[in-house]
Amino acid sequence: MKKFTTIFTVLFLGFLAANSLCASTIYWSGQANVNTATYEELKLVPGMNYELAQNIIDYREDNGQFTTLDDLRKVPGMTKKFIRKITPYVKLDGKTDIREMKV
């Protein structure tokens, strides 16, 4: 029984070590300009899916630039809650400089 416990312990500790080596933390730096960002740049915004990114582009092509972040509520699929969530990662002017970083 002691041999089994030792083997199990070694395997378990190896599993934990492997997971900690492979695990990475993702964080974001910068912001995406919702008036000029490409589809690929918008997709970098945390929580942004392909449909919402395309809806932003379609909306601004049809209606012009957003003047406030609250204007994003006019985009199909956007909710007030989601806009609050992405506010740190989006802006209305300036260069898009958002990037995803893994540590």
C-alpha positions as CSV (number, residue, x, y, z in Angstrom):
1,M,0.0,0.0,0.0
2,K,2.9,2.4,0.8
3,K,4.4,1.8,-2.6
4,F,1.1,2.6,-4.3
5,T,0.7,5.8,-2.2
6,T,4.3,6.9,-3.1
7,I,3.7,6.3,-6.8
8,F,0.4,8.1,-6.7
9,T,2.0,11.1,-4.9
10,V,4.8,11.3,-7.4
11,L,2.4,11.2,-10.3
12,F,0.1,13.8,-8.7
13,L,3.0,16.2,-8.0
14,G,4.2,15.7,-11.6
15,F,0.8,16.6,-12.9
16,L,0.6,19.7,-10.8
17,A,4.1,20.8,-11.9
18,A,3.2,20.2,-15.6
19,N,0.1,22.3,-15.2
20,S,1.8,25.2,-13.6
21,L,4.5,25.2,-16.3
22,C,1.9,25.2,-19.1
23,A,-0.6,27.6,-17.5
24,S,-0.3,31.2,-18.6
25,T,-2.0,34.4,-17.6
26,I,-3.5,36.5,-20.3
27,Y,-3.9,40.3,-20.0
28,W,-4.6,43.1,-22.4
29,S,-2.7,46.3,-23.0
30,G,-4.0,49.3,-24.9
31,Q,-7.3,50.1,-26.5
32,A,-9.2,49.5,-29.8
33,N,-10.6,52.6,-31.5
34,V,-14.2,51.5,-32.4
35,N,-14.3,54.1,-35.2
36,T,-11.2,52.7,-37.1
37,A,-10.3,49.3,-35.7
38,T,-10.2,46.4,-38.1
39,Y,-12.1,43.2,-37.5
40,E,-9.0,41.5,-36.2
41,E,-8.2,44.4,-33.8
42,L,-11.8,44.4,-32.4
43,K,-11.6,40.7,-31.8
44,L,-8.7,41.4,-29.4
45,V,-11.1,43.2,-27.0
46,P,-11.8,40.8,-24.1
47,G,-15.2,39.1,-24.6
48,M,-15.7,40.4,-28.1
49,N,-16.9,37.6,-30.4
50,Y,-16.8,37.5,-34.2
51,E,-20.4,38.6,-34.6
52,L,-20.2,41.7,-32.4
53,A,-16.9,42.8,-34.0
54,Q,-18.5,42.5,-37.5
55,N,-21.7,44.3,-36.2
56,I,-19.6,47.2,-35.0
57,I,-17.9,47.5,-38.4
58,D,-21.2,47.2,-40.3
59,Y,-22.9,49.7,-38.1
60,R,-20.2,52.4,-38.4
61,E,-20.1,51.8,-42.2
62,D,-23.9,52.4,-42.4
63,N,-24.2,55.1,-39.8
64,G,-20.8,56.9,-39.5
65,Q,-18.6,57.2,-36.5
66,F,-19.6,56.6,-32.9
67,T,-19.6,59.9,-30.9
68,T,-19.9,58.3,-27.5
69,L,-19.3,54.8,-26.2
70,D,-23.0,54.7,-25.3
71,D,-23.7,54.8,-29.1
72,L,-22.5,51.2,-29.1
73,R,-25.9,50.2,-27.7
74,K,-27.3,50.8,-31.2
75,V,-25.1,48.0,-32.5
76,P,-27.1,44.7,-32.7
77,G,-26.1,42.3,-29.9
78,M,-24.5,45.0,-27.7
79,T,-25.8,45.3,-24.2
80,K,-25.3,48.0,-21.6
81,K,-23.6,45.4,-19.4
82,F,-21.2,44.3,-22.1
83,I,-20.3,47.9,-23.0
84,R,-19.4,48.5,-19.3
85,K,-17.2,45.4,-19.4
86,I,-15.3,46.5,-22.5
87,T,-15.0,50.2,-21.7
88,P,-11.4,49.9,-20.5
89,Y,-10.4,48.4,-23.8
90,V,-12.2,50.7,-26.3
91,K,-12.0,54.3,-27.3
92,L,-13.4,56.8,-29.8
93,D,-10.3,58.4,-31.3
94,G,-6.6,57.8,-31.6
95,K,-4.6,54.9,-32.8
96,T,-5.7,51.3,-32.0
97,D,-3.0,49.8,-29.9
98,I,-4.7,46.9,-28.2
99,R,-2.8,43.7,-27.8
100,E,-3.1,40.4,-25.9
101,M,-0.2,39.4,-23.8
102,K,0.5,36.0,-22.2
103,V,2.6,35.7,-19.1
